Amino acid sequence: MEKKSCNAKYSGIGGQAVMEGVMMRSGDKYAVAVRRPDGKVAVMNDEYKGIIPIKAIYKIPFLRGVFSFLDSLVLGMKSLNYSVDFYTEDEDTLKKRDAGEKKSAGDSAFSIVIMILAVIMAMGLFMVIPYFASQLFHKWIAEPHLLALVEGIIRMMIFVLYITGISRMEDIKRVFRYHGAEHKCINCLENGKPLTVENVRAASREHRRCGTSFLLYVMVVSILLFAVIQTPDRLTKVVLRIVLIPVIAGISYELIRLAGTSNNPLVRAMSVPGLLLQKLTTAEPDDSMIEIGIASVEAVYDWKTYLKENFNLSDNEINEAVREDKEVK
């Protein structure tokens, strides 16, 4: 496997894995490529300008992280719903979707409700439960700062156990392989290689801007924040763990943003735990999954221009690599 170069250059593209597919986003544009049950590739292009139309907000440090986090939840749910439809709806409904018919308002509302419930469950599982679990150690640990550390350790243990548990599900195993394909496509480009199946296959499946790394930063920041902010009232402590989620997200976003754009040795060292954790949330994709990742990138991003401008690759070099890739297929 090819290791990521210290000279990797930020491409501005990001994405996520969905059911039997990959979503890629560049600016306001995004695309979802899905391998349909019949083996064909479906690609959906659309725009997502964010939950806040005021672009200046996304330039304000810390505040931009809150809205970027919410955007990722909304766009991620939309992309996931699109991919799931191919495996849950009947043939007539899929034909209507292929013809351009959009989901009904009821379907959209249901998706929003599911997302809200998922967020509430996540807050309970990763924020509230670790606090109450840490209180079981109160008789042995009186120091509040140490107790906050215990809470953080419990939170991380729950997170790792949760990831390990769902990774045993067959559908999730395939999602993690598509997650690997998504990372490999981005790493391939950011290391100056033409986007071919062979080049993508050789790229690393870990990436410093991954959402898994972001969640790890969330865990670490929460430990530090809750250790500093102390209050004797138990109810207030629970409320703070929910109210401060936007603050934690904002700080964590700045850290992941720095990790994804800087080649400073210290910053790269900070990224190592997140990269190791990604070994649980990514897996090696097969060539058909890589093809889906490439289709998603090509639907939303001019990768050839990116390579020419950032790595001085010529049209001949790029076209020759693509031609050879097609011949291998």
N, C-alpha and C positions, 0 to 999 in steps of 0.2 A: 504493500500500500504506500502511496506517495505521501510523504509528510508535507505539511503546510510550510511554505516558505516564509521567512521573516520579511520578504519583500512583497508579500501579498498586498494587493491594492483594493481598497474599498470600492464596491460596485454599486452600492445603493439598492440592491435587490434583496428581497427577503421572502420568506414564505412559510408554509407549514404543510404537513402531511394530512391527507384526508382519507376517506375510505376508498381504497384502490386508486388513489390519485395524489396529485400534488397541486397546491396553490402557490403561485408566485405573485409578488406585488412589487411594482416599481412606481413610486410617486402615487398619483391618484388612480393609476390603472392596475388591474389585477386580472389574473387568468387562472382557471381551474381546469386541469387536464385529468380525465378519469378513464380508466380501462373498463369499458362496459362489459356486462356479462357475456355478450356475443363476441368479445375480443376486440371490437373496434374502439378507437380512441375518440372520446368526446371532449371538446375544448370550449369553455365558456369564457368570453371576455366581457368585462364590465368596468365601471368606475366606482370608486369609493372615496369620497372627499373627506370622510371623517365625521364624527358626531358633532364636531364644532366646525362650522364653515370658515371661521376666522383663522387664516393661516399664521398670523403673527403669534398666536398662542403656542404654536408648535416650535417656536424659536426661543421661548422663555425656559431657561434651565429649571429642572425639577417639576414645574407645572406641566411642561410638555410630556413628561413621562406618565402622568396620570391619564391624560387623554389618549396617548399612544397605547397605553395598556387597555383602556376601554375599547379603543378602535380594534385592537387585535382580537378582543373577545367577540365583538360584533361581526367583524369580517370573517373570523375563524368559524363562527356558527353558520354564517351564510354559506361559506365554502363547503363546510361539512354537510349541511343539509342538501346542497346540490349533488354531492357525491353519493350520499345515502339513498337519494331518490331512485337511482338506477338499480338499486338492489332491494327496494321495498315497494315500489309502485308497479301497477300492472302495465301491460304493453300499450294499451290505449292512452293512458296518462302520459307515458313516456313519449309517445308520438306527438301529443299536444305540446309537450315541453320542447321537443325537437323543432316543432313548427314555430316556436317563439312565444307560446302562451305562458304567462307568468303565474306564479302561485297566487291563490286567492288570499284575501285579507285575513281570513280565518287561519290559513296555514302559517302566514307570517306572524300573526299574533301568538299562535301556539309555540312557534320557535322562540319568540321573545320570552314567553313564560318559562320555557325549558331552560333558557340561558340564565334567567334570574334565579330559578331554583338551584341550578348548578353552582352559581356564585355563592348563594346562601349556604349550600352544603359545604363548599370549599372553605368558607369563612369559619364554619363550625368545626370542621375537621382539622384545619391547620392553624387556627387562631384560638378558638375558645377551648376545645378539648385539651390541648397541651397545657393551658393555664391551670385548669382544674386538676389535671394529672400531676402537675408539679406541686400542687398543694398537699399531695399525699406525703411529700418529703419534708413538710413544714416542721414536723416534730424533731427532725434531725438537723435541718438546715434553717437557722434563724436569720442569717444574713440575706436581705432581699436581693442583693446583686447576684449572689450565688444561686439563689432560687430562680432568678431570671435566666441564668445560664442553664440550669436544669430544664427549665421550660423550653429553651431553645433547642437543647439536645433532644428532648422528647419530640419536638416539632420536626426536626430533621429525621428522626427515626421513623415517625409516622409517614413522612414524605417518601423516604426510601422504600419502606415496606409497601406503601401504596403502589409505587412505580413497579416494584418487583412483582407484586401480586397481579396487577393488570397485564404485565408483560407475558404472563402465562396463558392469557386468552388468545385463541387462534387469530381472531380478527385484529386484535391489538398488535400481535406479532407482525402481521402484514403492514399495519399502519407504521410501525417502527421501521420496517424495511423501506417504505416510501419516504419516511423521515430521513433515512440514510441517503436515499436518492436525491432528495432536496438539497441536503448539505453538500453532497458530492458535486452536484451541478454548480453550486455557488463557488465552492472551493476550486473547482476546475477553472472557472473563469477568472477568479481573483488571483490565481497563480499563473495567468497568462497562457492558458491552453485552449485551443479551439474546442467548442462544445460537441464532442463526438462520444459515442458510447465507450470506446476504448479509453479515451482520456478521462471521462467521468468515472469509469470503473476504477481507475488507478488513484483517484483523488481520495482525500481523507473524508470520513463520514462524520467527523466532529468539527464544529464551527463555533468560534468565540461569541457570535451574536445569537446563539440559539436560545429559545425560550426556556429550555431546561436550565441553562446557566443563569438566566434571569431569575428563575424561581429560587435557585440556590442563593443568589445575592439577596433576595427577599428574606430568606431564612436568616442569613447572617445579619442583615441590617435590623431585622426585628429583634434579634438578641441584644444588639447594642442599644437600640432605642428603648426597649422595655427595661433594660438594666439602668438606664439613666433616668427615665421618667418613673418615679415611684409615688404611690399614694396608698394610704392605709385601708381605704375602703375597697372591699372586694368587688362590688358591683361596678364601681368606677373603673377598676382595672379591666374588667371584661369589656366594658363599653369602649375604653381606650384602644383595646386590641382590634376593635372593628373600625372605630373612627380614624385611627392612624394608618389604616391600610393605604389610602391615597398617598400619604407622606412616604411610607415605606416604598411604594411603587415608584414614586418620583425619584427618590434617591437611587433605587436599584436600577432604574432606567439609565440614569447618568453613568453609572458604573458599567453597565453592559454596552452602552454607547461608546464609552472610552475604550473598553476592551476590544470592540469591533473595529475601531479606527486607528488605534495606536499600536506601534511596534516596539514601544518602550519595554525593555527587559522586565522591569518591575510589573508593568501592566500585564505582560504576557504570563508572568508567574502567577498573578492573581487569577488568571483564567484557567489555570491547570485543574483545580477541583471541579469546575463546571464541565470541562472537557472529559474528565474521568467519569462524571455522573452521566454524561451523554452515552457512555457505553451501555447503559441500561435502557435508554430511550431511542437509540438508533440501532439498526442492524444492516448487514450487507444486503443490498438489493440485487435482484437478477437483472439481466439486460432489458427485459420488457418493462421493468419498473424504472430503469434509467431512461428509457425512451419516453416514458410519461413525464419524467422530470424535465427532459430536454424540450418536449412539446409545450410544457407550461412556461418555461423560460422564453422560448421563441415567440410565444403568443403575446408577450408583454414587454420584451426587452430586446434592444438592438445590440446583441452581444458582439457582433462582428465589429461594429464601430468602437465599442468599448475596448476591445483587444487592440485595434489599430491605434487608438489614441493613447492608451496606457502602457502598451507593451511593444509598440512599433511593429506589430505583425503586418505583413503585406496581404493584399487580397489573394495573391497566388498561394501564399502559405496556408491561409485559412481555407480557401476553396479546395486545395489539394488534400488537406486533412479531411474535409467533409466528403470529398469524392472517394477517398480510400475507405472511409467509414461505410459509405453506401455499398461499396463493392464487397466488403466483408459480410454485410447483411445478406 
